[in-house]
């Protein structure tokens, strides 16, 4: 990632529009900046996660976790069936 370069108006606008909606890692990658710098810039701009966005994000995480858990369970069943052979 680049170090100590100025934030362009376009980058700032992107952070304002996407922080709290898009994973910080994705914002950082798109802007070629570190996750810490994205958090710092959002904080300096007083851009915060809104409560409703946090609730939506928590629901999304719960859903994804359940999907991943189900995939792991399927894999474990396959592993157990191979071990029995």
JOZI-V446789 format. One record per backbone hydrogen bond with DSSP energy under -1.0 kcal/mol. NH is the residue of the N-H (numbers start at 1). CO is the residue of the C=O. Records with the same first field share a line. If there is no record, write none. Layout:
# JOZI-V446789
NH = CO, CO
This chain:
# JOZI-V446789
2 = 32
12 = 8
13 = 9
14 = 10
15 = 11
16 = 12
17 = 13
18 = 14
19 = 15
21 = 18
22 = 18
27 = 23
28 = 24
29 = 25
30 = 26
31 = 27
33 = 28
38 = 34
39 = 35
40 = 36
41 = 37
42 = 38
43 = 39
44 = 40
45 = 41
46 = 43
47 = 42
54 = 50
55 = 51
56 = 52
57 = 53
58 = 54
59 = 55
60 = 56
61 = 57
62 = 58
63 = 59
64 = 60
65 = 61
66 = 62
67 = 63
68 = 64
69 = 65
70 = 66
71 = 67
72 = 68
73 = 69
74 = 70
75 = 71
76 = 72
77 = 73
78 = 74
79 = 75
80 = 76
81 = 77
82 = 78
83 = 79
84 = 80
